[in-house]
């Protein structure tokens, strides 16, 4: 199980990017770019907000990252970098929805999906988010607050 080191400025930039669409009642998505360190831990280097479609209907809200935008991002990543974590907002409580489960933006074992509550109106506190890991059976498992504290270090 990897631990993730996240610079404070990446957290602040992520919060700023994701909360803006929430003022209009829209979800937003971003990805963290990182590199694997010797021993298997991951250092987060940057946040990227790919081109996306956010929509609202009588059935709720959703956001989709365009395939072309993801392809462009992956093609431009430095050689040692990858996308270990996706993040997106929900209008209310943080939980990994059925739609989130089926969204295989990231499909590698150990991928992380973070759902941020209340359109990221409050500063991001990972323990108030739904932090989920893709396991060897390709199912998302929500991490406990203790697991989040142990595995995500904001520095």
C-alpha positions in Angstrom: 0.0 0.0 0.0 1.5 3.2 -1.1 1.7 6.4 0.9 1.2 9.7 -0.8 3.1 12.9 -0.1 1.2 16.0 -1.2 2.6 19.5 -1.2 0.4 22.1 0.6 0.5 24.3 -2.5 -1.0 21.5 -4.6 -3.8 21.1 -2.0 -4.5 24.8 -2.1 -4.5 24.9 -5.9 -6.7 21.8 -6.1 -9.2 23.4 -3.7 -9.3 26.6 -5.8 -9.8 24.8 -9.1 -12.6 22.5 -7.8 -14.6 25.0 -5.8 -15.1 27.5 -8.6 -17.7 25.4 -10.6 -19.5 24.7 -7.4 -20.5 28.3 -7.1 -22.6 27.6 -10.2 -24.0 24.3 -8.8 -21.7 22.2 -10.9 -19.3 19.3 -10.1 -15.7 19.5 -11.1 -12.9 17.0 -11.6 -9.1 17.1 -11.5 -6.2 14.7 -11.4 -3.0 14.7 -9.4 0.2 13.9 -11.3 2.9 12.1 -9.4 5.9 9.9 -9.5 6.7 6.7 -7.7 9.6 6.8 -5.2 11.9 4.0 -4.4 10.0 1.7 -2.0 6.7 2.3 -3.7 5.4 5.6 -2.2 4.1 8.3 -4.4 5.1 12.0 -4.5 2.4 14.2 -5.9 3.9 16.9 -8.1 1.0 18.8 -9.6 -2.7 19.1 -10.1 -4.3 19.2 -13.6 -7.9 20.0 -14.5 -8.5 18.4 -17.9 -11.2 19.7 -20.2 -14.5 18.4 -18.9 -18.2 18.6 -19.3 -20.2 19.4 -16.2 -24.0 19.3 -16.4 -27.0 19.6 -14.2 -30.5 18.1 -14.8 -33.6 17.1 -12.9 -31.7 13.9 -12.1 -28.7 15.6 -10.5 -25.3 16.7 -11.4 -22.3 15.0 -13.1 -18.9 15.7 -14.6 -17.1 13.9 -17.3 -13.4 14.3 -18.3 -13.2 14.2 -22.1 -11.3 11.2 -23.5 -9.3 13.5 -25.8 -8.2 15.7 -22.8 -7.1 12.7 -20.9 -5.1 11.3 -23.9 -3.4 14.7 -24.3 -2.5 14.8 -20.6 -1.0 11.3 -20.7 0.9 12.0 -23.9 2.6 15.1 -22.3 3.5 13.5 -18.9 7.2 13.4 -18.2 8.7 10.0 -18.5 8.6 9.1 -14.8 5.2 10.6 -14.0 1.7 9.1 -14.0 -1.8 9.9 -12.8 -2.3 8.1 -9.4 -5.3 10.0 -8.2 -8.6 11.5 -9.5 -10.6 14.0 -7.5 -14.1 15.3 -8.0 -16.7 17.2 -6.1 -20.2 16.3 -5.0 -23.0 18.8 -4.1 -23.6 17.2 -0.7 -22.0 14.4 1.3 -18.9 12.7 0.0 -19.4 9.1 -1.2 -18.4 7.0 -4.1 -21.5 6.7 -6.2 -22.3 3.9 -8.7 -21.4 6.3 -11.5 -18.0 6.9 -9.8 -17.5 3.1 -9.5 -18.1 2.7 -13.2 -15.9 5.6 -14.2 -12.7 3.9 -15.0 -10.7 7.0 -15.7 -8.0 5.3 -13.6 -7.9 1.5 -13.8 -4.6 0.5 -12.3 -4.5 -1.4 -9.0 -3.9 1.1 -6.2 -5.5 4.0 -8.1 -7.2 6.5 -5.8 -10.5 8.2 -6.3 -11.3 11.1 -3.9 -14.8 12.6 -3.6 -14.9 16.0 -2.0 -18.2 17.1 -0.3 -20.2 20.3 -0.8 -18.6 21.4 -4.1 -15.3 21.9 -2.2 -16.8 25.0 -0.5 -14.6 24.3 2.6 -10.9 23.8 2.4 -10.1 20.2 1.5 -9.6 18.0 4.5 -9.0 14.5 3.1 -10.5 12.9 6.3 -13.8 14.6 5.4 -13.7 13.2 1.8 -14.5 9.8 0.5 -11.1 8.3 -0.3 -11.3 5.1 -2.3 -8.7 2.7 -3.6 -9.0 0.3 -6.6 -8.2 -3.2 -5.4 -6.9 -6.3 -7.3 -10.5 -7.3 -8.0 -11.1 -3.9 -9.7 -13.5 -2.8 -7.0 -13.3 0.5 -5.2 -12.8 0.2 -1.4 -13.3 3.3 0.8 -10.4 3.9 3.1 -11.1 4.5 6.8 -10.1 7.9 8.3 -7.2 6.2 10.1 -6.0 4.7 6.8 -6.3 8.2 5.1 -4.3 9.8 8.0 -1.6 7.1 7.7 -1.3 7.1 3.9 -1.7 10.8 2.9 0.8 13.3 4.1 0.3 16.9 3.3 3.6 18.8 3.6 
